[in-house]
Amino acid sequence: MRTALLCFSCWAVELGPPDAILGVTEAFKKDKSPNKMNLGVGAYRDDNNKPFILPSAAVLAFGKDSPVIRNGLNVTTQAISGTGALRLGAAFLEKFFKGNKEVYMPTPTWGNHIPIFKHAGLPSSSTATTTRRRVDSTTSAAPRSGCVDPSPNIGPKFRRSSENRNAFVYFDMAYQGFASGCTDKDAQAVRQFVKDGHKIVLAQSFAKNMGLYGERVGAFSVVCNDQEEAKAVESQIKILIRPMYSNPPVHGARIASTILNTPDLQAEWLKDVKGMADRIIKMRTLLEDGLKREGSTKNWKTSPIRLACFASPVLLPHKSRRLTKEFSVFLTKDGRISMAGVTSKNVDYLAHAIHEVTK
């Protein structure tokens, strides 16, 4: 099965033509003249004629020693944060994926997942009963709110299920580092799928784990069979991007690039990520303890309350409305709670409020 996965190409992709303007830059790069000048694109360069280098997002996701990175089998492009990466991937799947294009979502899932794929022309469902080759949308161990978490405990089952159903997996990694406090551990599911021979696609966001929400920093990656396929995939992604947003913003990406490529800054950032994750984990524990003290008989430890930065303590819409109306606790109607907004000062009040509407 793994051999078949390694050999099977998911894409019907031909090499696309270069853009009329951006193609000038590609031709410039190939020219060997020491006197060459690129006057076609109005992008800023410094006085040494050096452009900005994109951040090492793929290395963070796949690992620095990954054969995918070493052999140039990934196509990774900067995207407009996580939402933009998901939308770009959806457009790519809609145009080039050869199998059944229905997207199967976990239940519950992030509220924006279904609209993103729907507006790209891909039907979606919250069930997974078909045996035809199709797209499964999931998340890493650092998921968006309410999404399935293929952690070490359930990851092997999820991989076997994906293989048995001949499914193609789309990862959404929006909070790398926030689930466990370790970016490598949170990328374990992605790396294991790739190691097992799956040709996945991946959306990444650095909005939360780098504090760059307003800068819209993200990346979209496709794992390919070989460098020839990667070249074709890259050419078509460029064509999709050009009319969609042309070029992504540079300021946040420069910050992310500096952090990821400067050892001292990266070490400091990883320490900060662990600190943020530890606080979120502590707030979850305090909330669970508070619910017990309130007299709740629900088993909160096995509920989705334990996922990454968000908690979804199985609140129906009318209970979410009660939380807002009676306790001034504002949240989305699907019961999603941002654990980042929970503090040691308000966690007991929140536990009381949740218990009152769920008892």
C-alpha positions in Angstrom: 0.0 0.0 0.0 2.8 2.4 0.9 4.6 1.6 -2.3 1.5 2.4 -4.3 1.2 5.7 -2.4 4.8 6.6 -3.2 4.3 5.9 -6.9 0.8 7.3 -7.4 0.5 10.8 -8.7 -2.5 12.8 -7.5 -2.3 15.5 -10.1 -3.1 15.9 -13.7 -0.6 18.9 -14.0 1.2 20.1 -17.1 3.9 22.8 -17.0 2.2 26.2 -17.2 3.4 29.1 -19.2 5.3 32.0 -17.5 3.4 35.1 -16.5 4.0 38.0 -19.0 5.5 40.2 -16.2 6.7 37.8 -13.6 8.2 35.6 -16.4 10.7 38.4 -16.9 12.1 37.6 -13.5 12.3 33.9 -14.2 14.2 34.6 -17.5 16.5 37.0 -15.6 17.4 34.3 -13.0 18.4 31.9 -15.8 20.6 34.4 -17.6 24.3 33.9 -17.0 25.5 37.4 -18.0 27.4 39.3 -15.2 25.9 42.5 -16.5 22.2 41.4 -16.3 19.6 43.7 -14.9 16.0 43.0 -14.0 13.8 46.1 -14.8 10.6 44.2 -15.4 9.0 44.0 -11.9 8.7 46.9 -9.5 9.6 45.0 -6.3 12.0 46.6 -3.9 15.6 45.4 -3.7 18.4 46.7 -1.6 21.5 48.5 -3.0 23.2 45.1 -3.4 20.2 44.2 -5.7 19.1 41.5 -3.2 15.4 40.6 -2.8 13.7 39.3 0.3 14.2 35.6 0.9 11.0 33.7 1.8 10.8 32.1 5.3 11.8 28.5 5.9 8.2 27.4 6.5 8.6 24.1 4.9 11.6 23.1 7.1 9.5 24.0 10.2 6.7 21.7 9.0 8.5 18.8 7.4 11.8 18.9 9.5 15.2 19.9 8.4 16.3 16.3 7.7 13.2 15.4 5.7 13.9 13.7 2.4 11.1 15.9 1.0 13.2 18.9 1.7 16.5 17.3 0.9 15.3 16.0 -2.5 13.3 19.1 -3.5 10.0 17.3 -3.6 8.0 20.1 -1.9 6.5 23.1 -3.6 6.1 25.8 -0.8 4.8 29.2 -1.5 4.0 32.2 0.8 0.2 32.7 1.2 -2.1 35.1 2.9 -2.0 33.5 6.3 -3.9 30.3 7.0 -7.1 31.2 5.2 -5.3 32.3 2.1 -3.2 29.1 2.1 -6.4 27.0 2.4 -8.1 28.9 -0.4 -5.1 28.5 -2.7 -5.0 24.8 -2.0 -8.7 24.4 -2.6 -8.3 26.2 -6.0 -5.4 23.9 -6.8 -7.3 20.7 -5.8 -10.4 21.8 -7.8 -8.4 22.3 -10.9 -5.9 19.5 -10.8 -6.9 16.7 -8.4 -7.7 13.5 -10.4 -9.9 11.7 -7.9 -13.2 12.3 -6.3 -13.2 16.0 -5.3 -15.6 15.9 -2.4 -14.0 17.2 0.7 -14.6 15.3 4.0 -14.4 17.5 7.1 -14.1 16.4 10.7 -17.0 17.1 13.1 -16.7 19.7 14.6 -14.5 21.8 12.3 -13.5 25.4 12.0 -16.4 27.5 10.7 -14.4 28.8 7.7 -13.4 25.5 6.4 -16.6 24.6 4.5 -17.1 28.1 2.9 -13.4 28.1 1.8 -13.8 24.8 -0.1 -17.4 25.6 -1.2 -16.4 28.9 -2.9 -13.6 27.1 -4.7 -16.2 24.8 -6.2 -15.5 21.7 -4.0 -18.4 19.9 -2.4 -17.9 19.0 1.3 -19.3 16.7 3.8 -18.9 16.0 7.5 -19.1 12.2 7.1 -16.6 9.8 5.7 -18.3 6.7 4.3 -17.2 6.5 0.7 -14.4 4.2 -0.4 -13.6 6.2 -3.5 -10.4 8.3 -3.6 -11.3 11.6 -2.2 -10.0 14.5 -0.2 -9.9 14.4 3.6 -9.4 17.8 5.3 -7.8 17.5 8.7 -5.3 19.3 11.0 -2.0 18.7 12.6 -1.6 18.3 16.3 -2.0 22.0 16.6 -5.4 22.4 15.0 -7.9 25.1 14.5 -10.9 25.2 16.8 -12.8 22.0 17.0 -10.8 20.1 14.3 -9.7 16.5 14.5 -6.3 16.2 16.2 -4.3 13.3 14.7 -2.1 13.0 17.8 0.2 10.1 18.5 -2.7 8.2 20.1 -5.1 8.4 17.1 -2.6 9.2 14.4 -1.9 5.6 13.3 -5.7 4.8 13.2 -6.2 7.9 11.1 -3.4 7.0 8.7 -4.7 3.4 8.3 -8.2 4.8 7.7 -6.9 7.2 5.1 -5.1 4.3 3.3 -8.0 2.0 3.5 -10.3 4.6 2.0 -7.6 5.7 -0.6 -8.0 9.2 0.7 -5.9 12.3 0.0 -5.2 14.3 3.1 -5.1 18.1 3.4 -3.5 19.3 6.6 -4.3 22.7 8.2 -1.6 23.6 10.7 -2.6 27.0 12.2 -1.1 26.7 15.7 2.2 24.8 15.4 3.7 24.7 18.9 0.5 25.6 20.8 -0.7 22.1 21.4 2.3 20.6 23.1 4.7 23.5 23.4 7.0 21.9 20.9 6.9 22.7 17.2 8.5 19.4 16.2 6.0 17.4 18.2 3.1 19.3 16.8 4.3 18.6 13.3 4.6 14.8 14.0 1.4 13.9 12.2 2.4 15.8 9.1 5.9 14.2 9.1 4.6 10.7 9.7 2.1 10.9 6.9 4.9 12.0 4.5 7.2 9.3 5.9 4.5 6.7 5.2 4.4 7.8 1.5 1.4 10.1 1.5 1.5 13.0 -1.0 -0.2 15.6 1.2 -1.0 19.3 0.9 -0.4 21.6 3.8 -1.7 25.0 4.9 0.3 26.9 7.5 -0.3 30.1 9.5 2.1 32.1 11.6 -0.5 34.6 12.7 -0.9 33.2 16.2 2.4 31.4 17.1 4.4 34.4 16.0 2.0 37.1 17.1 1.6 38.3 13.5 -2.2 38.1 13.1 -2.5 41.5 11.3 0.4 40.7 9.0 -1.2 37.7 7.3 1.8 35.4 7.2 1.2 31.9 5.9 2.4 29.2 3.5 1.0 26.5 1.3 2.9 23.3 0.4 2.4 20.4 -1.9 4.4 17.2 -1.6 5.2 15.8 -5.0 6.5 12.5 -6.5 9.6 13.9 -8.2 11.3 17.2 -9.1 9.7 17.2 -12.6 6.2 17.1 -11.0 7.2 19.7 -8.5 8.3 22.0 -11.3 4.9 21.6 -13.0 3.0 22.1 -9.8 4.9 25.2 -9.0 4.2 26.7 -12.4 0.4 26.1 -12.0 0.4 27.5 -8.5 2.0 30.7 -9.7 -0.8 31.0 -12.4 -3.5 30.5 -9.7 -1.9 33.1 -7.4 -1.5 35.8 -10.1 -5.2 36.8 -10.4 -6.0 35.8 -6.8 -3.7 38.2 -4.9 -0.7 38.5 -7.2 1.9 39.0 -4.5 1.6 38.5 -0.7 2.5 41.2 1.8 6.2 41.2 2.8 6.5 42.8 6.2 5.3 39.9 8.4 7.0 37.4 6.2 10.3 39.3 6.7 9.8 39.0 10.5 9.0 35.3 10.2 12.0 34.7 8.0 14.3 36.5 10.4 13.1 34.5 13.3 13.3 31.1 11.5 16.7 31.8 10.0 18.5 33.4 13.0 19.4 30.7 15.6 19.3 33.0 18.6 15.9 34.5 17.6 14.5 31.1 16.7 15.6 29.7 20.1 13.9 32.7 21.9 10.8 32.2 19.8 10.5 28.5 20.6 10.9 29.4 24.2 8.1 31.9 23.9 5.9 29.4 22.1 6.3 26.9 24.9 5.5 29.6 27.4 2.3 30.4 25.5 1.4 26.7 25.2 2.0 26.0 28.8 -0.3 28.9 29.9 -3.1 27.6 27.6 -2.6 24.1 28.9 -2.8 25.4 32.5 -6.0 27.3 31.7 -7.6 24.1 30.3 -6.7 22.3 33.5 -8.0 25.1 35.7 -11.2 25.2 33.7 -11.7 21.4 34.0 -11.0 21.6 37.8 -13.4 24.5 38.1 -16.1 22.6 36.3 -15.6 19.6 38.7 -15.9 22.0 41.7 -19.1 23.3 40.3 -20.5 19.8 40.4 -20.3 19.0 36.7 -20.6 15.3 36.0 -19.4 15.5 32.4 -16.1 14.0 31.4 -14.4 17.2 30.2 -11.0 15.4 29.8 -12.2 13.5 26.8 -14.2 16.3 25.3 -12.8 18.6 22.5 -11.9 21.1 25.3 -8.4 19.8 25.1 -7.6 20.9 21.6 -4.8 23.5 21.0 -5.7 27.2 21.5 -9.4 26.7 21.4 -11.9 24.7 23.5 -15.2 23.4 22.2 -17.0 22.0 25.3 -19.9 20.7 23.3 -22.1 23.7 23.7 -25.2 23.9 21.5 -26.1 27.2 20.0 -28.8 28.0 22.5 -26.4 27.3 25.4 -23.8 29.6 23.8 -26.5 32.3 23.6 -27.3 31.8 27.3 -23.6 32.2 28.1 -23.6 35.6 26.4 -27.0 36.8 27.6 -26.8 35.7 31.2 -23.1 35.8 31.9 -21.7 38.2 29.4 -19.4 35.5 28.0 -19.1 36.2 24.3 -18.3 33.4 21.9 -19.3 32.0 18.6 -22.6 30.0 18.4 -20.8 26.7 17.8 -19.5 26.9 21.4 -15.9 27.7 20.5 -13.9 29.3 23.3 -10.5 30.9 22.8 -8.4 29.7 25.7 -6.1 32.6 25.1 -8.9 34.8 26.6 -9.1 32.7 29.7 -7.0 33.9 32.7 -6.4 32.8 36.3 -8.7 35.7 37.3 -11.7 34.7 35.2 -11.4 30.9 34.8 -13.6 30.2 37.8 -16.3 32.5 36.6 -16.2 30.8 33.2 -16.4 27.3 34.8 -19.5 28.5 36.8 -21.1 29.9 33.7 -20.5 26.8 31.6 -21.8 24.6 34.3 -25.0 26.6 34.7 -25.9 26.3 31.0 -24.9 22.6 30.7 -26.2 21.0 33.9 
